Structure formats: C-alpha cells, structure tokens
Amino acid sequence: MFLTGFAAMAVMPLLPVAARDLDGVSLYPLVAGAFVAASLLGGVLGGAWADRGGARRPLTAGVVLTVATLLVSATSTTIWQLGLGRFTDGIAAGLVAVSVNAAIGQSYPDHLRARVLSLMSACWIVPSLAGPPLAGFVAAWWSWRAVFFGLAALTLIPAAAAVLLLRGRPGRPGASQEFDTPEASVRRPALPAAVTVSVAAALTQYGVTAWNVRHTVCALVGVVLLVAFAPRLLPPHTWRAEGGLPATVLLRALTSGAYFTLEAFVPLMLSTARHVPGMVTGFAFTGAALAWAGASWVQGRLQNRVPRHRLVAVGAGIMAAAVVVAALCTLPAVPPAVAVSSMAMAAVGMGLAAPSLTLLSLAHTPADQQGYASGAMQISQNLGQTLVLAVASALFTAISAASTSQLPAFAGAFALLLLPIAGAAGLAGRTRVMGAEQQRASGPSVATPPAEAGKGT
C-alpha cells in the first residue's frame, strides 16, 4: 500500500508532461481517466477471485501486474501506449485494493480491523509528502520515464514477497456460520458487464472535457452504457439504498464522488482562477493527506464508543462544511489560500467515513463473500468518482461558456457537490448493523483491550 500510494502521488503530476512529450495533449483526459475506469474491471476480477481462492492470489497478480504496467508506461513511444499502461495499471490497482480489503476481512480478528484499515491509510502519508517533489526533481533533471522505471524497480520488492512469502499459505478461511443474510445468495458480476462499464467510464470522462459533436457523442454513449450495465456490478437494490450492504455500497459512491471531485476542482481553481503559486497547491494535497490520516487514526481508536453509521454521518457533515468553504473561495474578497483548508476539512470527513463504510460492508457480508463486498465497494467508489466528476465537469464547462469569468463555474461545481453529500448524510442510518454484526463493525467490547495495530488514515 505504501508503494501504491507513492506511485499514485508521483505519477499523476507527471502525466501532463508525458502527454506533451508524446504529442498527445488532446488525449490527456482519456489517459488520466483510463486508470479509474480500469479499476472498475480490476475490482470485479479481484472480488470474485478472492472469494473463490482467498485474497493472496489476486494480491500477487496485482503487484506483479503493477511492475509490468509501469514498464509499459516507461517505454511509451506514443500517447496510446501510455494510455494502455495506465489502463492496465488501473486493473492492477483494482486487484490490489480489493484483495487488501478482502484479506482484512478474511484474516484479521474483528477487534483489529479498524486499526488495520488505519494502518493501510497511513501508508499514504510519506508518499504524499515525498512523492510529488521527488518525482518532479527526477523528471526535471533526468526524464519522466525514469520515474516509471524507478517505481517498477521498487515494486519488485513487494511483488517478490507476494510470490515467495505467500506461496503455500491456505487459500482462505472457511465460510463464517455467524451470518444468514440475504447477501448469501449474491449475484456475481459478469465479466462482459465489467468490461462495458470500464469502457463507458472512460468514454464519459473523455466526453465531458469539451463541447463539440465528438465529445458529446462519447459522453452520451458512456452515460447510457453506465446506466444500463453499472447496476449489474453492484448488489441488488443499491440504487434504492436498501438497508445493509446495498446502502453501504451506495454511500461509498456518494462520498467518494464528492470528495475526489472537490480534490480535482480546488487545485484547478487555485492555479487558474486565483493564480496562486504551485507550492500552495502542493500544500493542499499534503494537508489533505495528513488530515485524512489523522481522522482515520481517530476512527480506529473510537472502537465501540460511536456506532459506525454515525461516524459516516459526521464525516458527511464535515465534507459539507468543506464544500461551503470552497464555494466561498470563489468570491474575490476571500483569500485564495482559504481553499487549502477546504481540502483538509473534506479529508477529515473522508478519514472518518471511508474506513467506517469498509467495516460496515464487511459486517454485512459472510466471510466467504467478503471479496464480493470489497469488489462492490471498489466498483462503487470508481463509479461515484466517474459520475459525480462528469456531471460537475459538464456543469463547469457550460457555465464557463456563458460567463466571462471561471469563478462562477467553480461555484456551480462546488454547489453541486452538496447533493451527494446530503444524500450520504441522510442515508447513513440505512448502513446500520445490529447485534453480532454491530460488534464486528465497531470493534471489541469495553472489557476487551484493543491491541496496538498501527496508526494512519
């Protein structure tokens, strides 16, 4: 997870440089969106694989594939090869993310899960501080290709560990007998539907970047395919927010979509409309990563003091306040640096909500189907990012075309984010678990001293 975070923080700032070097700036939105779109497919593959044979095999495949995809990107001679590298890297990332969550559900005792999730998120602290400046230094003094090659070399270490150390381990524990839930007969996502949704997500992200016939057709086709096929990848009745796993999966889409859209538009506003130095934008990302880590550390130690669904509601409320702060920063009288605090505030909300939703999804799911639940959560997160960002981008483009200033467009995009956040806060109660499941989601009883399991988001 440390190297996953390092790669993410190091690669994203380099993609515009690589696209310019490969004469493919016009296709940059497609390259940037390929990773998220492919993560949908990786989540489906990893979830089904983890349920059939345990989390270790898809985890091994994910880290090994990561090395290969970094090499594909490093040796790119065209923008299309770079896009292929980012797409396959997204598949690998989906495999790893789902496998990690499934491994936590299958292998760790109930009272350690919240802290293990905190430890996973803590792995992003150092990458958020060191990744962007180090990658920028290497790219400036050598080449952006050297960053990809370096990340591939570093990833060889966990790849070798996954292949060698996990070899011969038992596939997965037996199915838990504690649950007799409707989710026991879940419908497994079909691979063709996953491929279609991945392609549709990429088309949608590309289509909303401009207003012309080609982009409009791509966006419309992408949205139609998403509406038709996305429900097949999620638990039944997810869009109706049915209590239990469906509502939990839906809230992951709403919160992730709002947060990552805010994370995309605040730096854009700072650099284009408010004209702040790039260093300030970098501080925004660093502050957000540290805030997420701190909030997740807090939720990992609350244990059974606060029900998990209430932490989700509190996190959504903090995110709503962050959106309001960001919207206020579109007023010329408000100092632009205040927008940096909006990203940190939103990260606090996500640091409370995201791990809680993961724990709730595990609590709603039998042990032999936690790969499915983890895959559904990953798919939902990526769908939320795709759809909320697409709608916000379309609104931003439309207002920009009708206004002489970009600030009203940013204000409209930020105001839109209040809708999914309000939905998450209002539906948080439907993720509630009772009885033995509540114990699994919240942690040990008061009489059970929690073991020290690390810190982080």
N, C-alpha and C positions, 0 to 999 in steps of 0.2 A: 504493500500500500504506500510505503514511503516513496518507492521509485515510480509508482503510478502517479502520485501527486507531483513529484519532481518533473516527470515527463510532461504532464499537463501544463504546469506553470511555465516550463521552459519552451515548449513547442508553440503555444498559442501566440506569443509575441513575435515569433519568427515566421509565421505563415505569410503575413503580408510581404515580408522581404523575399521569401522563397517564390511567391507568386509573381512578384515583379521581376525577379531574376529569370524566371522561366517564361516570361512574356504571357502571363495568364491572369492578369489582374481582373479582367472581366469575369473570370470563372472563380474568383476568390470566394464568393458566398457559397458556391457549391462545395468547394474544398473544405471550407470551415464547417459547413453543416453536415458533411459526409460522416464525420466521427459520431455525432449524436444520432444520426439516422441509423448507422450500422450497429450502434449499441442496442437498439431495439432487437435486432436479429440475434446478437450475442446473448442478450438476456433470455430469449426463448430457448436457444440451444443449451445454454448453461443450466437453466432451471430444470428442464426435462432430464438432462444428463445427470445432474446432482441427485435427483430423486431415484433414478434407475441404479446408479452405482456409487453414490456418495459424492462429496464435493471435491475430493482430491484429484480426480481425473480431469474434470473441466478446468480446475485451477491450474493444473500442469499444462494443459493445452493452451490456456490463455496466456501464461507467462512465456511459453515457448513461441507462440504466435506473435507476441509483442516484439520479441527480438527480430523476427523475420520482417515484420511490417516496418519497423524502424529502419532496417536496411533498405527496404524498398523505397521509403521516402528519401533516405540519404543519397541514393543513387539516381534520383529522378532526373530525367532529361527533358520531360515535358510536364505541363501542368496536370495532364490526365494521369500520369504515373504518380504524381504527388497525391492527387485525389484518390487513386486506388490505395495508396499506402495509408492515407487517413481513414478510408472506409474499412480496410481490414484491421487497422488499429482499433477502430470502434468495436468491431466484433470481438477482438481480444479483450478490450476493456469491459465489455458486457459479460463475457465469460468470467473474468476475474471478480468483478463486483458481485455477481450473483453467487459465485462459489464461496466467496468470503462470508456473505450473509448466511448461506446455507450451512457452511461449516460451523458458524457460531451457533446456529440453531441445533445442529446435529451433535456437536462435540462438547460444548461448554455447559456447565451446570447453570441452572436458572439464575442464581444469585450473582453470577459473574457477567451475564450477557450485556447489561447496560454499560459496565466498565470496559468490556472488550470493545464495544462499539465506540466508546470514548477514545480508547487507545488507537483504533483504526483512524479516527478523525485527527488525532494528534499527529499522525504521520504526515499531515499536510502543513504543519507549522513551519518547519525548516524549509521545505520546498517553496512555500510562499515568500519566505524572506530571501532565500538564496537563488531560487530558480531563475526568475526573470533577469536580474542583473548579471548573473554568471553566464546565462545563455547569450545575453546581449554583448557581453565582453568577448566571448568566443566568436560570435558572428562578426563582430566589428574587426577583430584582429586576425581572424582566420576565415571562416565560412560558416554559413548556416548549416551546411552539410555536416560539418564537424560536430555540431550539437547532436544531430541524429545518430551519427556513428558513436559518439560518446555515450549516449543514452542506451544504445544497443549493447555496448560493452558492459555497462553497469548492470543491465537487466540480465545478463548471462548468469550472474550470481544467484538470484532467486530462481531462475529457470533451472539451473543445475540442482539447486536444493530441492525444488519441487519434484524433479525427475528421480533424484537419488534418495532423498530422505523419506519421501512419501511412498516409495516403492515397497510393496508388500504389506502396507497398512490395510486394516479392514476397510471395506468399501463404505459402509455406513451402519449406524446402529439400527436395531430393529424398530419397526414402527411402534410408536407410543400407543399404549392402550388407554391413556387418560381421556382421549377425545372421541366423541361420537357426534361429529358435526356435519352439517350439510356439505361442507367443503371436502368431505371424504370422497366424494364422487365427482371431483372437479373435472372439467373438460380441458384436456391438454391442447395448447395452441398448435395449429398445423403449421408446418414449415412454409408452405406457399403463402399463407396469410402473413407470416412474419416477414418474408422477403418483400411482399407487396407493400406492407406498411413502411418498411425501411426505405424503399424507393419513393413512396408517397411523401414521406417526411423530407427527404432530400429535395424533391420537386417543390414542395411547399416553401421550404426555406429559400430556395433559389428564386421562386416566382414572386415573392413579396419585396424583392430588393429594387425593383424598378417598375414604372408604369409604361408598358408597351404590350403589343399583342402577344409576343412570345412569352414574356414573363407572366402575363395574365392567364394564358392558357395553361402554363405549367402550374401556377398556383391553384387554379380551379380543378385541374386533374388531380393534383395532390390532395386537396381537401376532400374531393369526392371519394377517392380511394381510402383516405383515412377514416371517413365516416362509415364506409362500407365494411372495412376489414379490421379496424382497430378493436372494436368490441369482441372480436373472436380471440384476441390475445389476452383478454382480461377476464377475471371471474365474472360469472353471470350476475346481472343486475348492478354492475359497477356504476353505470351512469345514473341509476336511480338511487345511489348511495344507500343500498340495503345494509342494515347493521352487520357488523363483523368485518370480515376480510374485504368485501366489496367497498364499503365506505372507507376503510383504511387505504386501500389502493387509490381511490379517487382523491383523497386528501393529499396523498403524495404527489399526484399530478398538479393539484391546485397550488400547493405551497412551493413546489419546485419551479413550476412555470412562472409564478410571480417573482420568486427570488432571483432566478437566473436572468429573467428579462430586466429586472432592476439593475442587476450587475452588468448587463450589456449596455443599458442606456445611460447610466450615471457617468461612466468614463467617457462615453461619446459626447455627452453634454459638456463635460468639463473641458475636453480638448478642442471641441469645435465651436460651441456657442459661448462658453465662458472664458476660453483661451487661457487656461491655467497651464503651468509647466508640466511636462510629462512626469516629473518626480512626484508631484501631488497625486496624480492618477495612480502611480505605483504604490504610494502610501495607502490609497483607498483599498487596493487589493490586499495589502499586507494587514491593514487594520481589520478588514473583514475576516481574513483567515484566523487571526488571533482571537477575534470576538467569537467566531464560531467555536473555536477550540475551548475557550473559557466557558461558554454556555453549555457545551456538551459535557465538559468536566463537571459542571454543576448538576446536570440531569443524571449523570452516572452515580452521584452520591446522594441524591434525594431518596432513592430506593422506594420504599412503600409509603413515604410521607405524603406524596402527592400522586393521585391517580394519573396514569399516562395520558388519558384523553384530555385531562385538564391542562397538562403541560403543552399539548398540541394547541389548545385554545389560547393559552397565554402566549405561545410563540407566534400564533397568527395575529394576535393583538399588537405585539411589538412590531411585527412586519408592517402592519397597517400604519403605525406611527412613523415608521421609516419612510414609507411611500409619501406620506404627507410632508415630511421634511424635504424629501427630494423634489416634490412638486413646488414647495415654497422657494427652492433654489432656482426656479425658472424666473423668479422676479429679479430684475436687475439690482434692486436695493439690497438683496440678501447676498452676503459674501459667498462666492462660489465654493470656498473650502468647506462650508457647512455641508455640502453634498457628500463629502467624505464620510461624515458621521452617519448619513443615511445608510450607506453600505454596511457600516459596522453594526448599526441597530438591526438591520434586516438579518445580518449574520447571527446575531444573538437569538433572534426568533427562530431561525432555521436550526441553530445549535440545540435548541430545546425541542423543536417539533420533529426534525428528521430522525434522530435516534429513537424517539418515543414511538413514531409510526412504524419503524422497523421492528421494535419489540412487540408492538401490538399485532403486527402481521404474523409474527412467529407464535404469539399466544393464541391466535385464531386458527392455527393450522396444525394438523397432526405432524409428527416428526418425519414420517416418510413422504410428506408433501411440502416440506419447507423449501425445497428447491423450486417448486412451482410458485410458492408465495413470493420468494425472493425474486424470481424472474418477473412475476407480475408487477412487483414494486419497481423494478428497474425499467420495465416497459412503460409503466405509468409515468415515471419521472421523465423519461425522454419524450413521451407524447405531450406531457404538460409543457415542457420546455419548447417543443416544436410549435404547438398550437398557440400558446399564450404569446410567445415571441413573434409568431407570424401575424397574429391579429394586431398586436401592438405596433409592429413594423408597418403594416398596411395603413393603420391609422396615422402613424407618424409621417409616412410618405404623402398621404392625402392632405394633411394639414399643412405640411411643408410646401406643397404645391400651391396652396391657396393663401399662404402668408408670406410676408416679406422677411420674417424672422423665424428661426428654428425654435426659439424658446416656447411659443405656444404649442408646437408639435410635441416637444418633450413633455409639457404639462399634460397634454391629452393622453400620451402614452402612460405617464405615471398614474393619472386618474383611472385609467382602465384597469390597472393592477389591483385596485381596491375591490373589484368584483370577485376574482378568485380568492382573495384573502378573506373577504367577508363570508364567502361560501365555506371556506375551511373552518373558520371560527364557528359558524352556525351549525356545521355538521359534525363537529368534533365529538359530540356526545354519542353519535352512532358508532364510533370505534370502540366504545367502552366494552370491557370484558368483565366477567363476573366469576366468583368462586375461585377454583383452582387456576383458571386462566388468568384471573387478576393477579394471583401470586406470581405467575410466570412473567407477566408483563412488568410488574412493579419491582420485583426483587424479593429478598428474604424477609421473613418476619422480624419483628423487633428483637426477638431473642436470638436471632442468627446473626453473628457479627460478620459483616462483609469482608471478604479477602481483598487485600491490596492487589489491584489488577492493572494499574497504569492510569495515565491521565490523557486528556485530549478532548477533541470535539465529539 
